[in-house]
């Protein structure tokens, strides 16, 4: 989902579960990508990211996103 | 209009519009970039009154047929979601029920 929604150039296999999504040393995503991810999570997994504070916590890495989906009972 | 969620705007295209004089000489055609601007401004109507916003992203824009003088463009914007001052919209433009353009647009609220 990450790769298709954000049109990432990088191969999915090359992204580790703990890579920081927004740090320049990680994937270097920006706030527009964050909104895209939030909408994607809602559409594809049925989980709602309420606001910016939750988004900052959840959208840290692939692992934190997966944990969030599971904590919502949608894993 | 559904408050904050969906809005419809109309734009009448006339031969008097100055940008049509040279675009193109003898063959007036509403520039696609102005169509997108009209779509972005329509989406902006869904933000709270008095707020201003900048265009932050245009995604998957398609132009399906030319818009010419005499056309009335109907623009329909729907808010898909928001996060921290960023708002994403699906916007469609049509003339006489035929689609002429569509795009997903992100606006960034500046105040």
N, CA and C atoms of all chains as a GROMACS GRO file, in nm:
protein
  558
    1UNK      N    1   0.084  -0.121   0.000
    1UNK     CA    2   0.000   0.000   0.000
    1UNK      C    3   0.087   0.125   0.000
    2UNK      N    4   0.191   0.121   0.084
    2UNK     CA    5   0.282   0.236   0.094
    2UNK      C    6   0.336   0.272  -0.044
    3UNK      N    7   0.385   0.169  -0.113
    3UNK     CA    8   0.450   0.194  -0.241
    3UNK      C    9   0.352   0.241  -0.347
    4UNK      N   10   0.234   0.179  -0.354
    4UNK     CA   11   0.143   0.215  -0.461
    4UNK      C   12   0.078   0.351  -0.437
    5UNK      N   13   0.040   0.381  -0.312
    5UNK     CA   14  -0.029   0.507  -0.288
    5UNK      C   15   0.064   0.625  -0.298
    6UNK      N   16   0.189   0.604  -0.262
    6UNK     CA   17   0.282   0.718  -0.264
    6UNK      C   18   0.368   0.720  -0.389
    7UNK      N   19   0.344   0.623  -0.478
    7UNK     CA   20   0.421   0.616  -0.602
    7UNK      C   21   0.571   0.620  -0.572
    8UNK      N   22   0.611   0.540  -0.476
    8UNK     CA   23   0.752   0.538  -0.436
    8UNK      C   24   0.839   0.480  -0.547
    9UNK      N   25   0.957   0.538  -0.558
    9UNK     CA   26   1.051   0.488  -0.657
    9UNK      C   27   1.123   0.365  -0.600
   10UNK      N   28   1.132   0.364  -0.467
   10UNK     CA   29   1.208   0.258  -0.401
   10UNK      C   30   1.131   0.126  -0.399
   11UNK      N   31   1.199   0.016  -0.414
   11UNK     CA   32   1.135  -0.116  -0.411
   11UNK      C   33   1.087  -0.146  -0.269
   12UNK      N   34   0.970  -0.209  -0.260
   12UNK     CA   35   0.911  -0.240  -0.130
   12UNK      C   36   1.006  -0.323  -0.046
   13UNK      N   37   1.074  -0.417  -0.107
   13UNK     CA   38   1.165  -0.505  -0.035
   13UNK      C   39   1.279  -0.428   0.031
   14UNK      N   40   1.308  -0.310  -0.023
   14UNK     CA   41   1.420  -0.233   0.028
   14UNK      C   42   1.387  -0.149   0.150
   15UNK      N   43   1.260  -0.154   0.193
   15UNK     CA   44   1.218  -0.072   0.308
   15UNK      C   45   1.208  -0.162   0.432
   16UNK      N   46   1.290  -0.135   0.532
   16UNK     CA   47   1.283  -0.219   0.651
   16UNK      C   48   1.167  -0.174   0.740
   17UNK      N   49   1.120  -0.266   0.824
   17UNK     CA   50   1.002  -0.239   0.907
   17UNK      C   51   1.024  -0.124   1.004
   18UNK      N   52   1.149  -0.097   1.036
   18UNK     CA   53   1.177   0.008   1.134
   18UNK      C   54   1.235   0.135   1.073
   19UNK      N   55   1.241   0.141   0.941
   19UNK     CA   56   1.295   0.261   0.877
   19UNK      C   57   1.205   0.381   0.907
   20UNK      N   58   1.264   0.492   0.951
   20UNK     CA   59   1.182   0.610   0.978
   20UNK      C   60   1.120   0.662   0.846
   21UNK      N   61   0.988   0.684   0.850
   21UNK     CA   62   0.919   0.720   0.725
   21UNK      C   63   0.946   0.864   0.684
   22UNK      N   64   0.959   0.952   0.783
   22UNK     CA   65   0.964   1.094   0.748
   22UNK      C   66   1.103   1.156   0.756
   23UNK      N   67   1.192   1.094   0.833
   23UNK     CA   68   1.327   1.150   0.842
   23UNK      C   69   1.397   1.141   0.707
   24UNK      N   70   1.479   1.243   0.677
   24UNK     CA   71   1.552   1.243   0.550
   24UNK      C   72   1.642   1.120   0.537
   25UNK      N   73   1.683   1.065   0.652
   25UNK     CA   74   1.767   0.946   0.650
   25UNK      C   75   1.685   0.821   0.620
   26UNK      N   76   1.554   0.831   0.634
   26UNK     CA   77   1.466   0.718   0.605
   26UNK      C   78   1.406   0.734   0.466
   27UNK      N   79   1.274   0.729   0.460
   27UNK     CA   80   1.208   0.741   0.329
   27UNK      C   81   1.192   0.886   0.285
   28UNK      N   82   1.203   0.978   0.382
   28UNK     CA   83   1.190   1.120   0.347
   28UNK      C   84   1.052   1.161   0.301
   29UNK      N   85   0.949   1.100   0.358
   29UNK     CA   86   0.812   1.138   0.323
   29UNK      C   87   0.780   1.277   0.379
   30UNK      N   88   0.674   1.340   0.325
   30UNK     CA   89   0.635   1.472   0.376
   30UNK      C   90   0.489   1.470   0.422
   31UNK      N   91   0.438   1.589   0.459
   31UNK     CA   92   0.304   1.596   0.519
   31UNK      C   93   0.195   1.557   0.420
   32UNK      N   94   0.219   1.582   0.291
   32UNK     CA   95   0.120   1.541   0.189
   32UNK      C   96   0.114   1.389   0.183
   33UNK      N   97   0.231   1.325   0.194
   33UNK     CA   98   0.234   1.179   0.197
   33UNK      C   99   0.160   1.127   0.320
   34UNK      N  100   0.174   1.198   0.433
   34UNK     CA  101   0.108   1.157   0.557
   34UNK      C  102  -0.044   1.154   0.539
   35UNK      N  103  -0.098   1.258   0.477
   35UNK     CA  104  -0.242   1.263   0.452
   35UNK      C  105  -0.283   1.146   0.363
   36UNK      N  106  -0.202   1.120   0.260
   36UNK     CA  107  -0.230   1.010   0.169
   36UNK      C  108  -0.232   0.876   0.244
   37UNK      N  109  -0.137   0.859   0.335
   37UNK     CA  110  -0.130   0.735   0.414
   37UNK      C  111  -0.252   0.721   0.504
   38UNK      N  112  -0.292   0.831   0.568
   38UNK     CA  113  -0.408   0.828   0.658
   38UNK      C  114  -0.533   0.786   0.581
   39UNK      N  115  -0.551   0.843   0.461
   39UNK     CA  116  -0.668   0.807   0.380
   39UNK      C  117  -0.659   0.662   0.332
   40UNK      N  118  -0.536   0.619   0.300
   40UNK     CA  119  -0.516   0.482   0.255
   40UNK      C  120  -0.546   0.381   0.365
   41UNK      N  121  -0.502   0.412   0.488
   41UNK     CA  122  -0.526   0.322   0.601
   41UNK      C  123  -0.676   0.307   0.626
   42UNK      N  124  -0.748   0.419   0.612
   42UNK     CA  125  -0.892   0.415   0.635
   42UNK      C  126  -0.960   0.331   0.527
   43UNK      N  127  -0.917   0.352   0.402
   43UNK     CA  128  -0.983   0.285   0.291
   43UNK      C  129  -0.951   0.136   0.289
   44UNK      N  130  -0.823   0.102   0.309
   44UNK     CA  131  -0.783  -0.036   0.289
   44UNK      C  132  -0.789  -0.121   0.415
   45UNK      N  133  -0.778  -0.057   0.532
   45UNK     CA  134  -0.778  -0.135   0.656
   45UNK      C  135  -0.892  -0.098   0.750
   46UNK      N  136  -0.966   0.006   0.717
   46UNK     CA  137  -1.080   0.045   0.799
   46UNK      C  138  -1.041   0.104   0.933
   47UNK      N  139  -0.917   0.155   0.944
   47UNK     CA  140  -0.876   0.217   1.070
   47UNK      C  141  -0.869   0.369   1.052
   48UNK      N  142  -0.914   0.441   1.155
   48UNK     CA  143  -0.922   0.586   1.146
   48UNK      C  144  -0.813   0.651   1.231
   49UNK      N  145  -0.733   0.735   1.167
   49UNK     CA  146  -0.635   0.816   1.239
   49UNK      C  147  -0.703   0.950   1.268
   50UNK      N  148  -0.734   0.972   1.395
   50UNK     CA  149  -0.820   1.084   1.434
   50UNK      C  150  -0.763   1.220   1.399
   51UNK      N  151  -0.639   1.243   1.438
   51UNK     CA  152  -0.583   1.377   1.422
   51UNK      C  153  -0.432   1.372   1.406
   52UNK      N  154  -0.373   1.489   1.406
   52UNK     CA  155  -0.230   1.502   1.381
   52UNK      C  156  -0.147   1.430   1.488
   53UNK      N  157  -0.192   1.440   1.614
   53UNK     CA  158  -0.116   1.379   1.724
   53UNK      C  159  -0.109   1.228   1.706
   54UNK      N  160  -0.223   1.167   1.672
   54UNK     CA  161  -0.225   1.022   1.649
   54UNK      C  162  -0.141   0.988   1.527
   55UNK      N  163  -0.150   1.072   1.424
   55UNK     CA  164  -0.074   1.046   1.301
   55UNK      C  165   0.076   1.045   1.329
   56UNK      N  166   0.122   1.139   1.409
   56UNK     CA  167   0.265   1.147   1.440
   56UNK      C  168   0.312   1.020   1.511
   57UNK      N  169   0.227   0.968   1.599
   57UNK     CA  170   0.262   0.847   1.674
   57UNK      C  171   0.259   0.725   1.581
   58UNK      N  172   0.153   0.715   1.500
   58UNK     CA  173   0.132   0.593   1.420
   58UNK      C  174   0.225   0.587   1.299
   59UNK      N  175   0.246   0.699   1.235
   59UNK     CA  176   0.320   0.699   1.108
   59UNK      C  177   0.471   0.713   1.129
   60UNK      N  178   0.523   0.643   1.227
   60UNK     CA  179   0.666   0.650   1.253
   60UNK      C  180   0.743   0.555   1.161
   61UNK      N  181   0.695   0.433   1.152
   61UNK     CA  182   0.760   0.332   1.067
   61UNK      C  183   0.654   0.231   1.024
   62UNK      N  184   0.695   0.140   0.937
   62UNK     CA  185   0.604   0.033   0.894
   62UNK      C  186   0.554  -0.045   1.017
   63UNK      N  187   0.647  -0.068   1.114
   63UNK     CA  188   0.610  -0.146   1.232
   63UNK      C  189   0.503  -0.075   1.316
   64UNK      N  190   0.519   0.056   1.336
   64UNK     CA  191   0.420   0.127   1.418
   64UNK      C  192   0.284   0.132   1.348
   65UNK      N  193   0.285   0.136   1.215
   65UNK     CA  194   0.158   0.133   1.141
   65UNK      C  195   0.091  -0.003   1.159
   66UNK      N  196   0.172  -0.109   1.145
   66UNK     CA  197   0.118  -0.246   1.161
   66UNK      C  198   0.061  -0.264   1.302
   67UNK      N  199   0.136  -0.215   1.404
   67UNK     CA  200   0.090  -0.225   1.543
   67UNK      C  201  -0.044  -0.154   1.562
   68UNK      N  202  -0.055  -0.036   1.498
   68UNK     CA  203  -0.178   0.042   1.512
   68UNK      C  204  -0.297  -0.034   1.451
   69UNK      N  205  -0.276  -0.090   1.332
   69UNK     CA  206  -0.384  -0.164   1.266
   69UNK      C  207  -0.427  -0.281   1.354
   70UNK      N  208  -0.329  -0.350   1.414
   70UNK     CA  209  -0.361  -0.463   1.501
   70UNK      C  210  -0.433  -0.419   1.628
   71UNK      N  211  -0.389  -0.304   1.684
   71UNK     CA  212  -0.451  -0.256   1.806
   71UNK      C  213  -0.596  -0.216   1.783
   72UNK      N  214  -0.630  -0.186   1.657
   72UNK     CA  215  -0.769  -0.153   1.624
   72UNK      C  216  -0.849  -0.279   1.591
   73UNK      N  217  -0.784  -0.394   1.606
   73UNK     CA  218  -0.852  -0.520   1.579
   73UNK      C  219  -0.877  -0.545   1.432
   74UNK      N  220  -0.793  -0.480   1.346
   74UNK     CA  221  -0.818  -0.497   1.202
   74UNK      C  222  -0.704  -0.574   1.135
   75UNK      N  223  -0.612  -0.624   1.218
   75UNK     CA  224  -0.495  -0.691   1.162
   75UNK      C  225  -0.532  -0.826   1.100
   76UNK      N  226  -2.511   2.180  -0.171
   76UNK     CA  227  -2.385   2.184  -0.097
   76UNK      C  228  -2.401   2.117   0.039
   77UNK      N  229  -2.314   2.022   0.067
   77UNK     CA  230  -2.307   1.962   0.201
   77UNK      C  231  -2.195   2.035   0.274
   78UNK      N  232  -2.222   2.096   0.391
   78UNK     CA  233  -2.122   2.181   0.457
   78UNK      C  234  -1.989   2.110   0.478
   79UNK      N  235  -1.882   2.166   0.422
   79UNK     CA  236  -1.749   2.113   0.442
   79UNK      C  237  -1.718   1.985   0.366
   80UNK      N  238  -1.815   1.928   0.301
   80UNK     CA  239  -1.795   1.796   0.240
   80UNK      C  240  -1.802   1.800   0.086
   81UNK      N  241  -1.904   1.867   0.031
   81UNK     CA  242  -1.923   1.864  -0.113
   81UNK      C  243  -1.976   1.999  -0.161
   82UNK      N  244  -1.928   2.043  -0.278
   82UNK     CA  245  -1.976   2.171  -0.330
   82UNK      C  246  -1.977   2.165  -0.482
   83UNK      N  247  -2.068   2.242  -0.544
   83UNK     CA  248  -2.076   2.250  -0.689
   83UNK      C  249  -2.065   2.396  -0.730
   84UNK      N  250  -1.981   2.425  -0.829
   84UNK     CA  251  -1.965   2.560  -0.880
   84UNK      C  252  -1.981   2.560  -1.032
   85UNK      N  253  -2.024   2.674  -1.088
   85UNK     CA  254  -2.041   2.685  -1.233
   85UNK      C  255  -1.951   2.794  -1.289
   86UNK      N  256  -1.892   2.769  -1.404
   86UNK     CA  257  -1.811   2.869  -1.472
   86UNK      C  258  -1.857   2.876  -1.618
   87UNK      N  259  -1.904   2.996  -1.659
   87UNK     CA  260  -1.941   3.015  -1.798
   87UNK      C  261  -1.820   3.062  -1.877
   88UNK      N  262  -1.787   2.990  -1.982
   88UNK     CA  263  -1.672   3.025  -2.065
   88UNK      C  264  -1.723   3.108  -2.183
   89UNK      N  265  -1.668   3.231  -2.196
   89UNK     CA  266  -1.711   3.316  -2.308
   89UNK      C  267  -1.589   3.354  -2.392
   90UNK      N  268  -1.618   3.390  -2.518
   90UNK     CA  269  -1.510   3.428  -2.610
   90UNK      C  270  -1.438   3.553  -2.564
   91UNK      N  271  -1.501   3.630  -2.469
   91UNK     CA  272  -1.439   3.754  -2.421
   91UNK      C  273  -1.328   3.731  -2.321
   92UNK      N  274  -1.317   3.612  -2.266
   92UNK     CA  275  -1.209   3.585  -2.170
   92UNK      C  276  -1.074   3.614  -2.236
   93UNK      N  277  -0.994   3.706  -2.176
   93UNK     CA  278  -0.873   3.752  -2.245
   93UNK      C  279  -0.772   3.642  -2.278
   94UNK      N  280  -0.766   3.540  -2.192
   94UNK     CA  281  -0.666   3.436  -2.218
   94UNK      C  282  -0.701   3.350  -2.338
   95UNK      N  283  -0.826   3.363  -2.385
   95UNK     CA  284  -0.864   3.280  -2.501
   95UNK      C  285  -0.820   3.344  -2.634
   96UNK      N  286  -0.782   3.475  -2.627
   96UNK     CA  287  -0.744   3.544  -2.751
   96UNK      C  288  -0.625   3.476  -2.818
   97UNK      N  289  -0.528   3.437  -2.736
   97UNK     CA  290  -0.410   3.376  -2.795
   97UNK      C  291  -0.400   3.226  -2.773
   98UNK      N  292  -0.502   3.170  -2.711
   98UNK     CA  293  -0.497   3.027  -2.677
   98UNK      C  294  -0.620   2.956  -2.731
   99UNK      N  295  -0.626   2.926  -2.864
   99UNK     CA  296  -0.519   2.960  -2.958
   99UNK      C  297  -0.578   3.054  -3.063
  100UNK      N  298  -0.495   3.129  -3.134
  100UNK     CA  299  -0.550   3.224  -3.233
  100UNK      C  300  -0.646   3.154  -3.330
  101UNK      N  301  -0.772   3.200  -3.331
  101UNK     CA  302  -0.870   3.141  -3.421
  101UNK      C  303  -0.927   3.008  -3.374
  102UNK      N  304  -0.873   2.961  -3.262
  102UNK     CA  305  -0.918   2.830  -3.212
  102UNK      C  306  -0.923   2.834  -3.060
  103UNK      N  307  -1.018   2.914  -3.003
  103UNK     CA  308  -1.020   2.935  -2.858
  103UNK      C  309  -1.048   2.807  -2.780
  104UNK      N  310  -0.966   2.788  -2.674
  104UNK     CA  311  -0.973   2.667  -2.595
  104UNK      C  312  -0.934   2.703  -2.452
  105UNK      N  313  -1.018   2.671  -2.354
  105UNK     CA  314  -0.984   2.706  -2.216
  105UNK      C  315  -0.859   2.628  -2.173
  106UNK      N  316  -0.753   2.702  -2.130
  106UNK     CA  317  -0.629   2.634  -2.091
  106UNK      C  318  -0.653   2.536  -1.976
  107UNK      N  319  -0.594   2.419  -1.986
  107UNK     CA  320  -0.610   2.317  -1.884
  107UNK      C  321  -0.567   2.365  -1.746
  108UNK      N  322  -0.463   2.449  -1.743
  108UNK     CA  323  -0.413   2.498  -1.614
  108UNK      C  324  -0.517   2.587  -1.545
  109UNK      N  325  -0.598   2.659  -1.626
  109UNK     CA  326  -0.704   2.743  -1.566
  109UNK      C  327  -0.820   2.656  -1.518
  110UNK      N  328  -0.842   2.548  -1.589
  110UNK     CA  329  -0.945   2.454  -1.546
  110UNK      C  330  -0.907   2.396  -1.408
  111UNK      N  331  -0.780   2.359  -1.393
  111UNK     CA  332  -0.733   2.306  -1.266
  111UNK      C  333  -0.742   2.413  -1.157
  112UNK      N  334  -0.708   2.539  -1.191
  112UNK     CA  335  -0.719   2.648  -1.094
  112UNK      C  336  -0.864   2.664  -1.049
  113UNK      N  337  -0.957   2.659  -1.145
  113UNK     CA  338  -1.099   2.670  -1.110
  113UNK      C  339  -1.141   2.555  -1.020
  114UNK      N  340  -1.087   2.436  -1.048
  114UNK     CA  341  -1.118   2.319  -0.966
  114UNK      C  342  -1.063   2.335  -0.824
  115UNK      N  343  -0.941   2.390  -0.815
  115UNK     CA  344  -0.879   2.412  -0.684
  115UNK      C  345  -0.957   2.516  -0.605
  116UNK      N  346  -1.000   2.624  -0.674
  116UNK     CA  347  -1.076   2.729  -0.604
  116UNK      C  348  -1.211   2.676  -0.557
  117UNK      N  349  -1.271   2.590  -0.638
  117UNK     CA  350  -1.398   2.530  -0.596
  117UNK      C  351  -1.378   2.447  -0.470
  118UNK      N  352  -1.272   2.366  -0.468
  118UNK     CA  353  -1.240   2.286  -0.348
  118UNK      C  354  -1.220   2.378  -0.228
  119UNK      N  355  -1.156   2.493  -0.252
  119UNK     CA  356  -1.128   2.588  -0.144
  119UNK      C  357  -1.253   2.640  -0.076
  120UNK      N  358  -1.367   2.636  -0.149
  120UNK     CA  359  -1.493   2.682  -0.090
  120UNK      C  360  -1.535   2.592   0.027
  121UNK      N  361  -1.478   2.473   0.034
  121UNK     CA  362  -1.516   2.380   0.141
  121UNK      C  363  -1.440   2.406   0.270
  122UNK      N  364  -1.338   2.493   0.263
  122UNK     CA  365  -1.265   2.528   0.386
  122UNK      C  366  -1.345   2.631   0.464
  123UNK      N  367  -1.313   2.646   0.591
  123UNK     CA  368  -1.392   2.739   0.672
  123UNK      C  369  -1.374   2.882   0.622
  124UNK      N  370  -1.480   2.959   0.637
  124UNK     CA  371  -1.483   3.094   0.583
  124UNK      C  372  -1.370   3.178   0.643
  125UNK      N  373  -1.305   3.257   0.558
  125UNK     CA  374  -1.200   3.344   0.606
  125UNK      C  375  -1.063   3.279   0.606
  126UNK      N  376  -1.057   3.148   0.586
  126UNK     CA  377  -0.926   3.084   0.581
  126UNK      C  378  -0.871   3.093   0.439
  127UNK      N  379  -0.738   3.094   0.428
  127UNK     CA  380  -0.679   3.096   0.296
  127UNK      C  381  -0.591   2.972   0.280
  128UNK      N  382  -0.572   2.932   0.156
  128UNK     CA  383  -0.501   2.807   0.133
  128UNK      C  384  -0.417   2.815   0.007
  129UNK      N  385  -0.315   2.731   0.002
  129UNK     CA  386  -0.230   2.722  -0.116
  129UNK      C  387  -0.246   2.584  -0.179
  130UNK      N  388  -0.228   2.581  -0.309
  130UNK     CA  389  -0.230   2.455  -0.381
  130UNK      C  390  -0.106   2.375  -0.343
  131UNK      N  391  -0.124   2.252  -0.294
  131UNK     CA  392  -0.010   2.174  -0.247
  131UNK      C  393   0.018   2.053  -0.336
  132UNK      N  394  -0.083   1.999  -0.399
  132UNK     CA  395  -0.062   1.884  -0.486
  132UNK      C  396  -0.174   1.872  -0.588
  133UNK      N  397  -0.135   1.836  -0.710
  133UNK     CA  398  -0.233   1.799  -0.813
  133UNK      C  399  -0.198   1.658  -0.855
  134UNK      N  400  -0.293   1.568  -0.843
  134UNK     CA  401  -0.262   1.428  -0.870
  134UNK      C  402  -0.363   1.369  -0.968
  135UNK      N  403  -0.311   1.288  -1.058
  135UNK     CA  404  -0.396   1.215  -1.152
  135UNK      C  405  -0.492   1.306  -1.228
  136UNK      N  406  -0.440   1.421  -1.274
  136UNK     CA  407  -0.525   1.512  -1.352
  136UNK      C  408  -0.546   1.456  -1.492
  137UNK      N  409  -0.671   1.458  -1.535
  137UNK     CA  410  -0.702   1.413  -1.671
  137UNK      C  411  -0.788   1.516  -1.740
  138UNK      N  412  -0.762   1.537  -1.868
  138UNK     CA  413  -0.843   1.627  -1.949
  138UNK      C  414  -0.908   1.544  -2.058
  139UNK      N  415  -1.040   1.534  -2.052
  139UNK     CA  416  -1.107   1.436  -2.137
  139UNK      C  417  -1.156   1.496  -2.268
  140UNK      N  418  -1.190   1.626  -2.265
  140UNK     CA  419  -1.228   1.691  -2.390
  140UNK      C  420  -1.211   1.841  -2.375
  141UNK      N  421  -1.196   1.914  -2.488
  141UNK     CA  422  -1.170   2.057  -2.482
  141UNK      C  423  -1.290   2.136  -2.428
  142UNK      N  424  -1.261   2.245  -2.357
  142UNK     CA  425  -1.365   2.337  -2.312
  142UNK      C  426  -1.355   2.463  -2.397
  143UNK      N  427  -1.465   2.502  -2.460
  143UNK     CA  428  -1.463   2.612  -2.557
  143UNK      C  429  -1.567   2.717  -2.519
  144UNK      N  430  -1.557   2.839  -2.579
  144UNK     CA  431  -1.656   2.944  -2.550
  144UNK      C  432  -1.798   2.894  -2.572
  145UNK      N  433  -1.887   2.933  -2.479
  145UNK     CA  434  -2.025   2.888  -2.485
  145UNK      C  435  -2.051   2.773  -2.387
  146UNK      N  436  -1.944   2.709  -2.343
  146UNK     CA  437  -1.960   2.598  -2.249
  146UNK      C  438  -1.988   2.651  -2.108
  147UNK      N  439  -2.072   2.582  -2.034
  147UNK     CA  440  -2.085   2.608  -1.891
  147UNK      C  441  -2.023   2.488  -1.818
  148UNK      N  442  -1.913   2.518  -1.747
  148UNK     CA  443  -1.842   2.410  -1.678
  148UNK      C  444  -1.900   2.395  -1.538
  149UNK      N  445  -1.938   2.272  -1.506
  149UNK     CA  446  -1.991   2.241  -1.373
  149UNK      C  447  -1.879   2.170  -1.296
  150UNK      N  448  -1.839   2.229  -1.185
  150UNK     CA  449  -1.728   2.173  -1.108
  150UNK      C  450  -1.779   2.123  -0.974
  151UNK      N  451  -1.749   1.997  -0.946
  151UNK     CA  452  -1.798   1.935  -0.824
  151UNK      C  453  -1.678   1.888  -0.743
  152UNK      N  454  -1.666   1.940  -0.621
  152UNK     CA  455  -1.553   1.904  -0.534
  152UNK      C  456  -1.605   1.830  -0.412
  153UNK      N  457  -1.533   1.723  -0.377
  153UNK     CA  458  -1.569   1.647  -0.258
  153UNK      C  459  -1.445   1.630  -0.171
  154UNK      N  460  -1.459   1.658  -0.041
  154UNK     CA  461  -1.344   1.644   0.048
  154UNK      C  462  -1.326   1.497   0.086
  155UNK      N  463  -1.206   1.447   0.064
  155UNK     CA  464  -1.177   1.307   0.095
  155UNK      C  465  -1.126   1.290   0.237
  156UNK      N  466  -1.054   1.392   0.286
  156UNK     CA  467  -1.001   1.383   0.421
  156UNK      C  468  -0.907   1.497   0.451
  157UNK      N  469  -0.871   1.513   0.579
  157UNK     CA  470  -0.786   1.622   0.621
  157UNK      C  471  -0.691   1.575   0.729
  158UNK      N  472  -0.576   1.639   0.736
  158UNK     CA  473  -0.479   1.609   0.842
  158UNK      C  474  -0.392   1.731   0.864
  159UNK      N  475  -0.399   1.788   0.984
  159UNK     CA  476  -0.311   1.897   1.021
  159UNK      C  477  -0.304   2.012   0.921
  160UNK      N  478  -0.417   2.062   0.876
  160UNK     CA  479  -0.417   2.177   0.786
  160UNK      C  480  -0.403   2.141   0.638
  161UNK      N  481  -0.387   2.013   0.608
  161UNK     CA  482  -0.387   1.968   0.468
  161UNK      C  483  -0.521   1.903   0.437
  162UNK      N  484  -0.574   1.934   0.319
  162UNK     CA  485  -0.706   1.882   0.283
  162UNK      C  486  -0.702   1.824   0.143
  163UNK      N  487  -0.755   1.703   0.128
  163UNK     CA  488  -0.752   1.635  -0.002
  163UNK      C  489  -0.893   1.629  -0.060
  164UNK      N  490  -0.900   1.659  -0.190
  164UNK     CA  491  -1.030   1.665  -0.256
  164UNK      C  492  -1.029   1.584  -0.386
  165UNK      N  493  -1.142   1.524  -0.418
  165UNK     CA  494  -1.164   1.470  -0.552
  165UNK      C  495  -1.249   1.572  -0.625
  166UNK      N  496  -1.202   1.618  -0.742
  166UNK     CA  497  -1.274   1.724  -0.813
  166UNK      C  498  -1.302   1.680  -0.957
  167UNK      N  499  -1.427   1.701  -0.999
  167UNK     CA  500  -1.465   1.665  -1.135
  167UNK      C  501  -1.526   1.785  -1.205
  168UNK      N  502  -1.492   1.802  -1.332
  168UNK     CA  503  -1.551   1.910  -1.412
  168UNK      C  504  -1.624   1.848  -1.529
  169UNK      N  505  -1.743   1.902  -1.559
  169UNK     CA  506  -1.820   1.848  -1.671
  169UNK      C  507  -1.890   1.960  -1.746
  170UNK      N  508  -1.922   1.934  -1.873
  170UNK     CA  509  -2.002   2.026  -1.955
  170UNK      C  510  -2.117   1.944  -2.012
  171UNK      N  511  -2.240   1.990  -1.986
  171UNK     CA  512  -2.359   1.914  -2.032
  171UNK      C  513  -2.351   1.767  -1.992
  172UNK      N  514  -2.314   1.743  -1.869
  172UNK     CA  515  -2.306   1.607  -1.813
  172UNK      C  516  -2.194   1.521  -1.870
  173UNK      N  517  -2.115   1.575  -1.963
  173UNK     CA  518  -2.001   1.500  -2.015
  173UNK      C  519  -1.876   1.542  -1.940
  174UNK      N  520  -1.800   1.446  -1.885
  174UNK     CA  521  -1.679   1.484  -1.811
  174UNK      C  522  -1.576   1.552  -1.900
  175UNK      N  523  -1.519   1.664  -1.851
  175UNK     CA  524  -1.413   1.732  -1.927
  175UNK      C  525  -1.279   1.724  -1.854
  176UNK      N  526  -1.281   1.715  -1.720
  176UNK     CA  527  -1.155   1.706  -1.647
  176UNK      C  528  -1.181   1.649  -1.508
  177UNK      N  529  -1.076   1.591  -1.451
  177UNK     CA  530  -1.085   1.544  -1.313
  177UNK      C  531  -0.945   1.544  -1.254
  178UNK      N  532  -0.939   1.553  -1.122
  178UNK     CA  533  -0.809   1.552  -1.053
  178UNK      C  534  -0.832   1.532  -0.904
  179UNK      N  535  -0.726   1.486  -0.837
  179UNK     CA  536  -0.725   1.491  -0.692
  179UNK      C  537  -0.635   1.607  -0.654
  180UNK      N  538  -0.685   1.691  -0.565
  180UNK     CA  539  -0.616   1.815  -0.531
  180UNK      C  540  -0.597   1.824  -0.380
  181UNK      N  541  -0.476   1.864  -0.339
  181UNK     CA  542  -0.450   1.888  -0.196
  181UNK      C  543  -0.428   2.037  -0.175
  182UNK      N  544  -0.501   2.093  -0.078
  182UNK     CA  545  -0.483   2.234  -0.041
  182UNK      C  546  -0.421   2.240   0.099
  183UNK      N  547  -0.328   2.335   0.115
  183UNK     CA  548  -0.266   2.357   0.246
  183UNK      C  549  -0.318   2.488   0.303
  184UNK      N  550  -0.385   2.479   0.418
  184UNK     CA  551  -0.439   2.599   0.481
  184UNK      C  552  -0.324   2.680   0.539
  185UNK      N  553  -0.324   2.811   0.511
  185UNK     CA  554  -0.216   2.895   0.561
  185UNK      C  555  -0.262   2.982   0.676
  186UNK      N  556  -0.392   2.998   0.691
  186UNK     CA  557  -0.445   3.073   0.806
  186UNK      C  558  -0.590   3.036   0.829
   0.00000   0.00000   0.00000
